[in-house]
Amino acid sequence: MNSLKTKNAHTIEHLAKYFITVEIGDRINTVTQFQDVIDVARGTIQNSIKYLINEEAITLKAQGQLGTSLINKDMIKLLNFAGIHNLIGVMPLPYSKVYEGLSTGILQSMNNNLNIDVNMAYMRGAENRINMILNGRYDFAVVSKFAALEYKKHNEFIEIITEFRPGSFLSNHVLMFSDRNNSHIKDGMKIGIDNSSIDQASLTRAVCSGYDVEFIEVNY
């Protein structure tokens, strides 16, 4: 009996984590597809889905040959069933009032809407932050949309879960010269580049395209 309860609890937890990632309106996996991942009997999966429905954690709609779609979900209940009671995010070092405000806003919004503890760590370099997600160190990362899209080209496990308005992450980029008499890139210059910053590295290479310059690794 205890073994059965444990198996049901494990299945419910796995399904809850799955439904957290599914968008409203999307078609969900079939029972057979769930079996390939969870490795339990069909009845266990079906009963676990019914349990989540009865608990009003999810609402599904069968559409015949088109499959079954998720039409509503309660994130607070799903997080509870998934055993997720806290989240840790990572974002750029808060070296400006804009980043401080962004961090505060994200934390307050998530704490209020999800009813769980949400904390934030700080780390330079979008690539470093994304890698920490892939390594399981953090649950989510704040990066520029450009950095997210660039990384997604080479890694299918990254998803953009929400977007902020234009200019909310960074208003603009500028060129800084050690010699105030310079106003544009010239051949022979030494150019600082931070390869851990997808934005800075990509923009630096773009603005230096066609010039014979030497790239020097720096912390952006």
C-alpha positions as CSV (number, residue, x, y, z in Angstrom):
1,M,0.0,0.0,0.0
2,N,2.8,2.4,0.9
3,S,4.5,1.5,-2.4
4,L,1.3,2.3,-4.3
5,K,1.0,5.7,-2.6
6,T,4.6,6.5,-3.3
7,K,4.2,5.6,-7.0
8,N,1.0,7.8,-7.2
9,A,2.7,10.6,-5.5
10,H,5.7,10.4,-7.8
11,T,3.5,10.4,-10.8
12,I,1.5,13.4,-9.6
13,E,4.7,15.3,-8.9
14,H,6.1,14.5,-12.3
15,L,2.8,15.5,-14.1
16,A,2.6,18.7,-12.0
17,K,6.1,19.7,-13.1
18,Y,5.1,19.0,-16.7
19,F,1.9,21.0,-16.6
20,I,3.8,24.0,-15.2
21,T,5.7,24.2,-18.5
22,V,2.7,23.8,-20.8
23,E,1.2,26.9,-22.2
24,I,-2.6,27.5,-22.1
25,G,-4.1,26.2,-25.3
26,D,-1.2,23.8,-26.1
27,R,-1.8,20.1,-26.7
28,I,-0.6,17.9,-24.0
29,N,1.3,14.6,-24.2
30,T,-0.6,11.3,-24.6
31,V,-0.7,8.7,-21.8
32,T,1.7,6.6,-23.9
33,Q,4.2,9.5,-24.1
34,F,3.9,10.0,-20.3
35,Q,4.6,6.3,-19.9
36,D,7.8,6.5,-21.8
37,V,9.1,9.1,-19.3
38,I,7.6,8.1,-16.0
39,D,7.6,4.3,-16.5
40,V,4.4,3.5,-14.6
41,A,1.1,1.8,-15.6
42,R,-1.4,3.6,-17.8
43,G,-4.0,3.5,-15.0
44,T,-1.6,5.3,-12.6
45,I,-1.1,8.1,-15.1
46,Q,-4.8,8.4,-15.9
47,N,-5.7,8.5,-12.2
48,S,-3.0,11.1,-11.5
49,I,-4.3,13.3,-14.2
50,K,-7.8,12.9,-12.9
51,Y,-6.5,13.8,-9.4
52,L,-5.0,17.1,-10.7
53,I,-8.3,17.8,-12.5
54,N,-10.4,17.1,-9.4
55,E,-8.1,19.3,-7.3
56,E,-8.6,22.1,-9.9
57,A,-4.9,22.3,-10.6
58,I,-5.6,21.8,-14.4
59,T,-8.5,21.9,-16.8
60,L,-8.2,19.9,-20.0
61,K,-10.3,19.7,-23.1
62,A,-10.5,16.6,-25.3
63,Q,-10.5,17.4,-29.0
64,G,-10.8,13.9,-30.7
65,Q,-8.0,13.2,-33.2
66,L,-6.5,16.6,-32.3
67,G,-5.6,15.3,-28.9
68,T,-6.2,16.9,-25.5
69,S,-5.4,20.6,-24.7
70,L,-4.7,22.5,-21.5
71,I,-7.2,25.2,-21.2
72,N,-6.5,26.4,-17.7
73,K,-4.1,25.8,-14.8
74,D,-3.5,27.0,-11.2
75,M,0.2,27.7,-10.9
76,I,0.1,27.8,-7.1
77,K,-1.5,24.4,-6.8
78,L,0.8,22.9,-9.5
79,L,3.9,24.2,-7.7
80,N,2.7,22.7,-4.5
81,F,2.0,19.3,-6.1
82,A,5.4,19.5,-7.8
83,G,7.1,19.9,-4.4
84,I,8.5,23.3,-5.5
85,H,8.4,25.6,-2.5
86,N,11.1,28.1,-3.4
87,L,12.8,29.4,-6.6
88,I,16.2,31.0,-7.0
89,G,16.9,33.2,-10.0
90,V,20.0,34.9,-11.3
91,M,20.4,38.2,-13.0
92,P,23.1,40.8,-13.8
93,L,25.0,42.5,-11.0
94,P,22.7,45.4,-9.8
95,Y,25.2,48.2,-10.7
96,S,22.4,50.6,-11.6
97,K,19.1,51.8,-10.2
98,V,17.4,50.2,-13.2
99,Y,18.7,46.7,-12.4
100,E,17.9,47.2,-8.7
101,G,14.4,48.2,-9.6
102,L,14.0,45.3,-12.0
103,S,15.2,42.8,-9.4
104,T,12.8,44.2,-6.7
105,G,9.9,44.1,-9.2
106,I,10.5,40.5,-10.3
107,L,10.9,39.3,-6.7
108,Q,7.8,41.1,-5.4
109,S,5.7,40.0,-8.4
110,M,6.7,36.3,-8.2
111,N,6.3,36.2,-4.4
112,N,2.8,37.7,-4.6
113,N,1.6,35.7,-7.6
114,L,3.1,32.3,-6.8
115,N,2.9,32.3,-3.0
116,I,6.4,30.8,-2.6
117,D,9.7,32.1,-1.6
118,V,11.7,33.6,-4.5
119,N,15.3,34.8,-4.1
120,M,17.8,36.3,-6.5
121,A,21.5,35.8,-7.0
122,Y,23.7,38.1,-9.2
123,M,26.3,37.1,-11.8
124,R,28.0,38.8,-14.7
125,G,27.7,37.4,-18.2
126,A,24.5,36.1,-19.8
127,E,26.3,32.9,-20.9
128,N,27.4,32.2,-17.3
129,R,23.9,32.8,-16.0
130,I,22.3,30.5,-18.6
131,N,24.9,27.8,-18.0
132,M,24.0,27.9,-14.3
133,I,20.4,27.0,-15.2
134,L,21.5,24.1,-17.4
135,N,23.7,22.9,-14.5
136,G,20.7,23.0,-12.1
137,R,22.2,25.7,-9.9
138,Y,19.4,28.2,-10.5
139,D,15.8,27.9,-11.6
140,F,15.6,30.9,-14.0
141,A,17.8,33.7,-15.3
142,V,17.3,37.3,-16.4
143,V,19.1,38.0,-19.7
144,S,18.5,40.3,-22.6
145,K,16.1,39.0,-25.3
146,F,19.0,39.1,-27.8
147,A,21.2,36.9,-25.6
148,A,18.3,34.4,-25.0
149,L,17.6,34.1,-28.8
150,E,21.3,33.7,-29.6
151,Y,21.7,31.0,-27.0
152,K,18.5,29.2,-28.1
153,K,20.0,28.7,-31.6
154,H,22.5,26.2,-30.1
155,N,20.5,24.8,-27.1
156,E,17.0,23.5,-27.4
157,F,16.6,23.2,-23.6
158,I,16.4,27.0,-23.1
159,E,12.9,28.6,-23.2
160,I,11.9,32.2,-22.9
161,I,9.1,32.2,-20.2
162,T,8.3,35.9,-20.3
163,E,9.4,39.2,-21.9
164,F,9.5,42.8,-20.6
165,R,9.0,45.9,-22.6
166,P,11.8,47.3,-24.8
167,G,14.4,49.2,-22.9
168,S,13.6,47.5,-19.6
169,F,16.9,45.5,-19.5
170,L,19.2,48.1,-21.1
171,S,18.4,51.5,-22.7
172,N,21.4,51.6,-25.2
173,H,25.0,50.7,-25.8
174,V,27.9,53.1,-26.3
175,L,31.5,53.0,-27.5
176,M,34.1,54.1,-25.0
177,F,37.6,55.1,-26.2
178,S,40.7,55.5,-24.0
179,D,41.8,58.4,-26.3
180,R,39.1,61.1,-26.3
181,N,40.3,62.2,-29.8
182,N,39.0,58.9,-31.3
183,S,35.3,58.7,-32.3
184,H,35.3,55.5,-34.3
185,I,37.0,52.1,-34.7
186,K,40.4,52.1,-36.5
187,D,42.8,49.5,-37.7
188,G,45.4,48.6,-35.1
189,M,43.2,49.3,-32.1
190,K,43.0,47.0,-29.0
191,I,39.4,46.3,-28.3
192,G,38.0,44.9,-25.0
193,I,35.7,42.0,-25.4
194,D,33.8,39.9,-22.8
195,N,33.0,36.5,-24.3
196,S,30.8,35.6,-21.4
197,S,28.5,38.5,-22.3
198,I,26.6,37.4,-25.4
199,D,25.4,41.0,-26.0
200,Q,28.7,42.8,-25.6
201,A,30.7,40.2,-27.5
202,S,28.3,40.1,-30.5
203,L,28.0,43.9,-30.7
204,T,31.8,44.3,-30.3
205,R,32.5,41.9,-33.2
206,A,29.8,43.6,-35.3
207,V,31.1,47.1,-34.8
208,C,34.7,46.0,-35.5
209,S,33.8,44.0,-38.6
210,G,36.2,45.0,-41.5
211,Y,38.8,46.4,-39.2
212,D,42.2,44.9,-38.3
213,V,41.9,45.0,-34.5
214,E,43.2,43.0,-31.6
215,F,40.6,41.7,-29.2
216,I,41.6,41.7,-25.5
217,E,39.5,39.7,-23.0
218,V,38.0,41.9,-20.3
219,N,35.3,41.8,-17.7
220,Y,32.3,43.7,-19.1
